[in-house]
Amino acid sequence: MRPRGLPPLLVVLLGCWASVSAQTEATPAVTTEGLNSTEAALATFGTSPSTRPPGTPRAPGPSSGPRPTPVTDVAALCVCDLSPAQCDVNCCCDPDCSSMDFSVFSACSVPVVTGDSQFCSQKAVIYSLNFTANPPQRVFKLVDQINPSVFCIHITNYKPALSFINPEVPDENNFDTLMKTSDGFTLNAESYISFTTKLDIPTAAKYEYGVPLQTSDSFLRFPLSLTSSLCTDDNPAAFLVNQAVKCTRKINLEQCEEIEALSMAFYSSPEILRVPDSRTKVPITVQSIIIQSLNKTLTRREDTDVLQPTLINAGHFSLCMNVVLEVKYSLTYTDAGEVTKADLSFLLGTVSSVVVPLQQKFEIHFLQENTKPVPLSGNPGYVVGLPLAAGFQPHKGSGIIQTTNRYGQLTILHSTTEQDCLALEGVRTPVLFGYTMQSGCKLRLTGALPCQLVAQKVKSLLWGQGFPDYVAPFGNSQAQDMLDWVPIHFITQSFNRKHFVLQDSCQLPGALVIEVKWTKYGSLLNPQAKIVNVTANLISSSFPEANSGNERTILISTAVTFVDVSAPAEAGFRAPPAINARLPFNFFFPFV
């Protein structure tokens, strides 16, 4: 029987409240822990009185299903431990804190550490300090905390919800299946508004190598010849990709005024976006216009106004003036991948029916802002006295990596008046083309130093830091043309001195000899120096180990030699003409 006037739902809620009240009032029996011990007893809870009538089936209790396993061990969790191997102030759960540290604590900054608060029952750790003990102790309590909320998680029966599921990556095998399971693509007014709002927010996008340069309408067009020699105008210009191409156009001279590719406006009117998908535009500025006449004379215009092709009929001949023959783009960018400036130069000319089809030339170059051009050691051949260009290949198939200091790409030891190797460590002399050089220093050895350590130190002195693997064949060789670079051949030679006992000797590198073979390449009138082979020979010798307390001085040297392997030039001449002339039979009449 229920009290009169109470609805059935209220009676059920009162029963639930009585059950929860009985559980929360049960006090767990918990032990404390000292500084070096951890003892915990789980709380025991009393059972709530049963209010069900006789014969009614029992409701599922707490043991009717599996309780979720805690993902985090709260006993080992310490959210205030921020400094590794160091005690954090007022962090009672920090394992690096000692009793001396606890004596200066005022209180625990994090007194209670719990797991997921949505569970009906969960573990909790309570920290406190006992200052009456000597030395002070940390009080550690591990209890079962009951969630008084009616809406809490009691049973977990969906195991995948406890962890993240790896998404299925589309490939050629499962693409059709994933397309069938997807709901497709929809576009509503709300998503369109959010999309337009995102465009107003500045993004951190930037141009990367090879990315097409975007303009206000599409992309910056850079004509190119693809399958044939004819120009294709739909090719996009790529960021940081320098290009220089030639292609031809088949044009009708009578319609030259209507062909866009012959007009300056076709190349100067687009505006490049500063970064991809941005609203900041960089206009293309015309820097120079050079006019080429029919007799190939060049004249530079004072102004940079955009000129249009003009058709002129001169009797039986037709001429088209102000036709674009060459286009040169020069784009300036920052190290953040932003285009800041775009310059353009034109070569205009007059075209007649004799020169149709028309050949055009296009170039595009990228210059980094606030930087100077990298000087070369020759163009193309090496110049005597300039440093050798060298580098290394990090992995197979990649380009050559070079240091920014071109005088530090291939170096040898630097000689000074002191001749102390340890004092000269890190000081190097660049290898200059055509200069045969030799340098060295002295190294003092004592018996206290092991031979292996000394050998390793001498090698580092000879090779320097980052000895290259490749040398450029020409002074202007590009780093991306890896197949043209000359590999350095490393050779190791060892010499044993007979009057030294082998077991009492130390094998140390004593010299590094670099041999550069070069040849004269090209025309006899202007031959260019080209490197064809480089050899680095490391020579080691045996030295007697110094006795304890004694010192020994060894000489370490490096040398560079340049060898001209050019074949002797032989001038070639055509064979003299054979004179096959016959005189008339009566030429000597009347003498014969």
For each residue, the residues with C-beta under 8 A, 3 or more apart:
1:
2: 6 8 11
3: 6
4:
5:
6: 2 3 10 11
7: 10 11
8: 2 11 12
9: 12 13
10: 6 7 13 14
11: 2 6 7 8 14 15
12: 8 9 15 16
13: 9 10 16 17
14: 10 11 17 18
15: 11 12 18 19 51
16: 12 13 19 20 150
17: 13 14 20 21
18: 14 15 21 22 48 49 51
19: 15 16 22 23 48
20: 16 17 23 24 146 148 150
21: 17 18 24 25
22: 18 19 25 26 46 47 48 49
23: 19 20 26 45 46 48 146
24: 20 21 146 148
25: 21 22 46
26: 22 23 43 44 45 46
27: 43
28: 42 43 44 45 143 144
29: 41 43 44
30: 40 41 43 141 142 143
31: 39 40 41 141
32: 39 130 139 140 141
33: 37 38 39 40 138 139 140
34: 37 137 138
35: 98 99 102 135 137 138
36:
37: 33 34
38: 33 75 140
39: 31 32 33
40: 30 31 33 75 140 141 142
41: 29 30 31
42: 28 142 143 144
43: 26 27 28 29 30 143 144
44: 26 28 29
45: 23 26 28 144 146
46: 22 23 25 26
47: 22
48: 18 19 22 23
49: 18 22
50:
51: 15 18
52: 56 58 59
53: 56
54:
55:
56: 52 53
57:
58: 52 61
59: 52
60: 64 65
61: 58 64
62: 67 121 154
63:
64: 60 61 155
65: 60 154 155 157
66: 155 156 157
67: 62 121 154 155 156
68: 119 153 156 162
69:
70: 73 74 115 116 122 123
71: 115 116 162
72: 77 115
73: 70 76 77
74: 70 77 113 114 115 123 124 125 142
75: 38 40 123 125 142
76: 73
77: 72 73 74 93 113 125
78: 81 91 93 94 95 110 113
79: 110 113
80: 88 90 91 93 94 109 110
81: 78 88 91 93 94 95 96
82: 88 91
83: 86 87 88 96
84:
85: 96
86: 83 96
87: 83 91 94 96 97 98 101
88: 80 81 82 83 91 94 96 97
89: 104 105 109
90: 80 105 106 107 108 109
91: 78 80 81 82 87 88 94 97 108 109 110
92: 97 102 105 108 109 110 111 127 128 129 138
93: 77 78 80 81 110 113 125 127
94: 78 80 81 87 88 91 97
95: 78 81
96: 81 83 85 86 87 88
97: 87 88 91 92 94 101 102 138
98: 35 87 101 102
99: 35 102 103 135 136 137
100: 103 104 135
101: 87 97 98 104 105
102: 35 92 97 98 99 105 129 135 136 137 138
103: 99 100 131 135 136
104: 89 100 101
105: 89 90 92 101 102 108 129 136
106: 90
107: 90 111 129
108: 90 91 92 105 111 127 128 129
109: 80 89 90 91 92
110: 78 79 80 91 92 93 113 127
111: 92 107 108 126 127 128
112: 124 125 126 127
113: 74 77 78 79 93 110 124 125 127
114: 74 117 122 123 124 125 145
115: 70 71 72 74 119 122 123 124
116: 70 71 119 122 153
117: 114 122 147
118: 147 152 153
119: 68 115 116 122 147 152 153 154
120: 146 147 152 153 154
121: 62 67 144 145 146 147
122: 70 114 115 116 117 119 144 145 147
123: 70 74 75 114 115 142 143 144 145
124: 74 112 113 114 115 142 143 144 145
125: 74 75 77 93 112 113 114 140 141 142 143
126: 111 112 139 140 141 143
127: 92 93 108 110 111 112 113 138 139 140 141
128: 92 108 111 138 139 141
129: 92 102 105 107 108 136 137 138 139
130: 32 133 136 137 138 139
131: 103 136
132:
133: 130 136 137
134:
135: 35 99 100 102 103
136: 99 102 103 105 129 130 131 133
137: 34 35 99 102 129 130 133
138: 33 34 35 92 97 102 127 128 129 130
139: 32 33 126 127 128 129 130
140: 32 33 38 40 125 126 127
141: 30 31 32 40 125 126 127 128
142: 30 40 42 74 75 123 124 125
143: 28 30 42 43 123 124 125 126
144: 28 42 43 45 121 122 123 124
145: 114 121 122 123 124
146: 20 23 24 45 120 121
147: 117 118 119 120 121 122 152
148: 20 24
149: 152
150: 16 20
151:
152: 118 119 120 147 149
153: 68 116 118 119 120 156
154: 62 65 67 119 120
155: 64 65 66 67
156: 66 67 68 153 159 161 162
157: 65 66
158: 161
159: 156 162
160: 163 165
161: 156 158
162: 68 71 156 159
163: 160
164:
165: 160
166:
167:
168: 174 178
169:
170: 174 175 178
171: 174 175
172: 175
173:
174: 168 170 171 177 178
175: 170 171 172 178 179
176: 179 180
177: 174 180 181
178: 168 170 174 175 181 182
179: 175 176 182
180: 176 177
181: 177 178
182: 178 179
183: 186
184:
185:
186: 183 191
187: 191 192
188: 191 192
189: 192 193
190: 193 194
191: 186 187 188 194 195
192: 187 188 189 195 196
193: 189 190 196 197
194: 190 191 197 198
195: 191 192 198 199
196: 192 193 199 200
197: 193 194 200 201
198: 194 195 201
199: 195 196 277 279
200: 196 197
201: 197 198
202: 278
203: 275 277 278
204:
205: 275 276 277 278
206: 275 276 336 337 338
207: 211 213 239 240 275 276 333 337 338 339
208: 211 239 337
209: 238 239 240 241
210: 238 239 240 241
211: 207 208 238 239 276
212: 219 220 236 237 238 239
213: 207 219 220 236 237 238 239 272 273 331 339
214: 218 219 220 272 273 276 277
215: 218 219 220 270 271 272 273
216: 270 271 273 281
217: 270
218: 214 215
219: 212 213 214 215 236 237
220: 212 213 214 215 236 237 270 272
221: 233 234 235 236 237 270
222: 235 236 237 243 329 362 364
223: 231 232 233 235 245 247 261 360 362
224: 231 232 235 243 245 247 362
225: 228 229 230 231 232 245 246 247 248
226: 232 235
227:
228: 225
229: 225 247 248
230: 225 247 248 249 250
231: 223 224 225 247 248 249 261 360
232: 223 224 225 226 235 247
233: 221 223 261
234: 221
235: 221 222 223 224 226 232
236: 212 213 219 220 221 222
237: 212 213 219 220 221 222 241 243 329 364
238: 209 210 211 212 213 241
239: 207 208 209 210 211 212 213 333 337 339 366
240: 207 209 210 333 366
241: 209 210 237 238 364 366
242: 364 365 366
243: 222 224 237 362 363 364
244: 361 362 363 364
245: 223 224 225 361 362 363
246: 225 359 360 361 362
247: 223 224 225 229 230 231 232 359 360 362
248: 225 229 230 231 357 358 359 360
249: 230 231 259 261 262 357 358 359 360
250: 230 356 357
251: 255 256 259 262 356 357 358
252: 255 256
253: 256 311 318 320 351 352 353 356
254: 311 318
255: 251 252 258 259
256: 251 252 253 259 262 309 311 320 323 351
257: 308 309 310 311 320
258: 255
259: 249 251 255 256 262 263 309
260: 263 265 266
261: 223 231 233 249 266 324 360
262: 249 251 256 259 266 309 320 323 324 358
263: 259 260 266 308 309 324
264: 267 268 286 289 306 307 308 322 324 346 348
265: 260 268 269 306 308
266: 260 261 262 263 269 324
267: 264 270 284 324 327 344 346
268: 264 265 284 286 306 344
269: 265 266 284
270: 215 216 217 220 221 267 284
271: 215 216 281 282 283 284
272: 213 214 215 220 281 282 284 331 339 342
273: 213 214 215 216 276 277 278 279 280 281 282 339
274: 278 280 281 282 338 339 340
275: 203 205 206 207 278 280 337 338 339
276: 205 206 207 211 214 273
277: 199 203 205 214 273
278: 202 203 205 273 274 275
279: 199 273
280: 273 274 275
281: 216 271 272 273 274
282: 271 272 273 274 339 340 341 342
283: 271 342
284: 267 268 269 270 271 272 329 342 343 344
285: 341 342 343 344
286: 264 268 289 304 306 344 345 346
287: 304 330 343 344 345
288: 300 301 304 345 346
289: 264 286 300 301 303 304 307 345 346 348
290: 298 299 300 301 345 346 347 348
291: 298 299 300 301 322 348 349
292: 296 297 298 325 347 348 349 350
293: 296 297 299 349 350
294: 350 352
295:
296: 292 293
297: 292 293
298: 290 291 292
299: 290 291 293
300: 288 289 290 291
301: 288 289 290 291 304
302:
303: 289
304: 286 287 288 289 301
305:
306: 264 265 268 286
307: 264 289 322 348
308: 257 263 264 265 322
309: 256 257 259 262 263 320 321 322 323
310: 257 320 321 322
311: 253 254 256 257 318 319 320
312: 318 319 320 321
313: 317 318 319
314: 317 318 319
315:
316:
317: 313 314 352 353
318: 253 254 311 312 313 314 352 353
319: 311 312 313 314 350 351 352
320: 253 256 257 262 309 310 311 312 323 350 351 352
321: 309 310 312 348 350
322: 264 291 307 308 309 310 348 350
323: 256 262 309 320 348 349 350 351 358
324: 261 262 263 264 266 267 327 346 347 348 360
325: 292 347 348 349 358 359 360 361
326: 345 346 347 360 361 362 363
327: 267 324 344 345 346 347 360 361 362 363
328: 344 345 346 362 363 364 365
329: 222 237 284 342 343 344 363 364 365
330: 287 342 343 344 345 364 365 367
331: 213 272 339 341 342 343 364 365 366 367
332: 339 340 341 342 343 366 367 368 369
333: 207 239 240 337 338 339 340 366 367 368 369
334: 337 338 340 368 369
335: 368 369
336: 206
337: 206 207 208 239 275 333 334
338: 206 207 274 275 333 334
339: 207 213 239 272 273 274 275 282 331 332 333 342
340: 274 282 332 333 334 369
341: 282 285 331 332
342: 272 282 283 284 285 329 330 331 332 339
343: 284 285 287 329 330 331 332
344: 267 268 284 285 286 287 327 328 329 330
345: 286 287 288 289 290 326 327 328 330
346: 264 267 286 288 289 290 324 326 327 328
347: 290 292 324 325 326 327 361
348: 264 289 290 291 292 307 321 322 323 324 325
349: 291 292 293 323 325
350: 292 293 294 319 320 321 322 323
351: 253 256 319 320 323 355 356 358
352: 253 294 317 318 319 320 355 356
353: 253 317 318 356
354:
355: 351 352 358
356: 250 251 253 351 352 353
357: 248 249 250 251
358: 248 249 251 262 323 325 351 355
359: 246 247 248 249 325
360: 223 231 246 247 248 249 261 324 325 326 327
361: 244 245 246 325 326 327 347
362: 222 223 224 243 244 245 246 247 326 327 328
363: 243 244 245 326 327 328 329
364: 222 237 241 242 243 244 328 329 330 331
365: 242 328 329 330 331
366: 239 240 241 242 331 332 333
367: 330 331 332 333 371 373
368: 332 333 334 335 371
369: 332 333 334 335 340
370:
371: 367 368
372:
373: 367
374: 406
375: 406
376: 379 475 476
377: 382 383 386 387 388 389 406 433 472 475 476
378: 381 382 383 386 433 474 475 476 528 529
379: 376 475 476
380: 474 475 476 477 528
381: 378 474 475 521 522 527 528 529 530
382: 377 378 386 388 433 434 474 475 518 529 530 531
383: 377 378 386 433 475 529
384: 432 433 434 435 529
385: 432 433 434 435
386: 377 378 382 383 432 433 475
387: 377 406 407 409 410 430 431 432 433
388: 377 382 409 410 430 431 432 433 471 472 516 531
389: 377 402 406 409 471 472 475 477
390: 402 409 410 468 470 471 472 488
391: 400 401 402 403 409 468 469 470 472 479 485
392: 400 401 466 468 469 470
393: 396 398 399 400 401 469 470 482
394: 398 401
395: 398
396: 393
397:
398: 393 394 395 401 482
399: 393 479 480 482
400: 391 392 393 470 472 479 480 482 485
401: 391 392 393 394 398 479
402: 389 390 391 406 409 479
403: 391 406 408 409 466
404:
405: 408 409
406: 374 375 377 387 389 402 403 409
407: 387 411 430
408: 403 405 411 428 430
409: 387 388 389 390 391 402 403 405 406 430 468
410: 387 388 390 430 431 468 471
411: 407 408 428 429 430 431 464
412: 428 429 431 437 439 464 512 514 558 559 560
413: 421 424 428 429 439 440 441 461 462 556 557 558
414: 424 427 428 429 439
415: 419 429 439 440 441
416: 419 420 423 424 427 441
417:
418: 423 424
419: 415 416 440 441 442
420: 416 423 424 441 442
421: 413 424 425 441 442 443 461 556
422: 425 443
423: 416 418 420
424: 413 414 416 418 420 421 427 441 461
425: 421 422 461
426: 465
427: 414 416 424
428: 408 411 412 413 414 464
429: 411 412 413 414 415 437 439
430: 387 388 407 408 409 410 411
431: 387 388 410 411 412 435 437 514 516 560
432: 384 385 386 387 388 435 437
433: 377 378 382 383 384 385 386 387 388 475 516 518 529 562
434: 382 384 385 529 562
435: 384 385 431 432 560 562
436: 559 560 561 562
437: 412 429 431 432 559 560
438: 557 558 559 560
439: 412 413 414 415 429 557 558 559
440: 413 415 419 555 556 557 558
441: 413 415 416 419 420 421 424 461 555 556
442: 419 420 421 553 554 555 556
443: 421 422 454 458 461 553 554 556
444: 551 552 553
445: 449 454 543 546 551 552 553 554
446: 449 546 549 550 551 552
447: 545 546 547 548 549 550
448: 548
449: 445 446 453 454
450: 453 454
451: 454 455 506 507 508 545
452: 455 456
453: 449 450 456 457
454: 443 445 449 450 451 457 458 506 508
455: 451 452 458 459 506 507 508 509
456: 452 453 459 460
457: 453 454 460 461
458: 443 454 455 461 462 508 509 510 556
459: 455 456 462 463 509 538
460: 456 457 463 464 465
461: 413 421 424 425 441 443 457 458 464 556
462: 413 458 459 509 511 512 538 556 558
463: 459 460 467 512
464: 411 412 428 460 461 467
465: 426 460
466: 392 403
467: 463 464 536
468: 390 391 392 409 410 471 488
469: 391 392 393 487 488
470: 390 391 392 393 400 482 485 486 487 488
471: 388 389 390 410 468 485 486 488 516 531 534
472: 377 388 389 390 391 400 475 477 484 485 486 531
473: 477 484 485 486 530 531 532
474: 378 380 381 382 477 484 528 530 531
475: 376 377 378 379 380 381 382 383 386 389 433 472
476: 376 377 378 379 380
477: 380 389 472 473 474 481 484 485
478: 481
479: 391 399 400 401 402 482
480: 399 400
481: 477 478 484 485
482: 393 398 399 400 470 479 485
483:
484: 472 473 474 477 481
485: 391 400 470 471 472 473 477 481 482
486: 470 471 472 473 531 532 533 534
487: 469 470 534
488: 390 468 469 470 471 534 535 536
489: 533 534 535 536
490: 536 538
491: 535 536 537 538
492: 537 538 540
493: 537 538 539 540
494: 507 539 540 541 542
495: 539 540 541 542
496: 500 502 505 541 542
497: 500 505 541 542
498:
499:
500: 496 497 504 505 542 543 544
501: 504 505 544
502: 496 505 542
503:
504: 500 501 544 545
505: 496 497 500 501 502 542 543 544 545
506: 451 454 455 542 543 544 545
507: 451 455 494 540 541 542 543
508: 451 454 455 458 540 541 542 543 554
509: 455 458 459 462 512 538 539 540 556
510: 458 539 540 541 554 555 556 557
511: 462 538 539 556 557 558 559
512: 412 462 463 509 536 537 538 539 557 558 559
513: 536 537 539 558 559 560 561
514: 412 431 534 535 536 537 558 559 560 561
515: 533 534 535 537 560 561 563
516: 388 431 433 471 531 533 534 560 561 562 563
517: 531 532 533 534 562 563 565
518: 382 433 529 530 531 532 562 563 564 565 566
519: 529 530 532 564 565 566 567
520: 527 528 529 530 564 566 569
521: 381 527 528 529 530
522: 381 526 527 528
523: 526 527
524: 527 569 571
525:
526: 522 523
527: 381 520 521 522 523 524 566
528: 378 380 381 474 520 521 522
529: 378 381 382 383 384 433 434 518 519 520 521
530: 381 382 473 474 518 519 520 521
531: 382 388 471 472 473 474 486 516 517 518 534
532: 473 486 517 518 519 565
533: 486 489 515 516 517 565
534: 471 486 487 488 489 514 515 516 517 531
535: 488 489 491 514 515
536: 467 488 489 490 491 512 513 514
537: 491 492 493 512 513 514 515
538: 459 462 490 491 492 493 509 511 512
539: 493 494 495 509 510 511 512 513
540: 492 493 494 495 507 508 509 510
541: 494 495 496 497 507 508 510
542: 494 495 496 497 500 502 505 506 507 508
543: 445 500 505 506 507 508 552 554
544: 500 501 504 505 506 552
545: 447 451 504 505 506
546: 445 446 447 550 551 552
547: 447 550
548: 447 448
549: 446 447
550: 446 447 546 547
551: 444 445 446 546
552: 444 445 446 543 544 546
553: 442 443 444 445
554: 442 443 445 508 510 543
555: 440 441 442 510
556: 413 421 440 441 442 443 458 461 462 509 510 511
557: 413 438 439 440 510 511 512
558: 412 413 438 439 440 462 511 512 513 514
559: 412 436 437 438 439 511 512 513 514
560: 412 431 435 436 437 438 513 514 515 516
561: 436 513 514 515 516
562: 433 434 435 436 516 517 518
563: 515 516 517 518
564: 518 519 520
565: 517 518 519 532 533
566: 518 519 520 527 569
567: 519
568:
569: 520 524 566
570:
571: 524
572:
573:
574:
575:
576:
577:
578:
579:
580:
581:
582:
583: 587
584: 587
585:
586: 589
587: 583 584
588: 591 592
589: 586 592
590:
591: 588
592: 588 589
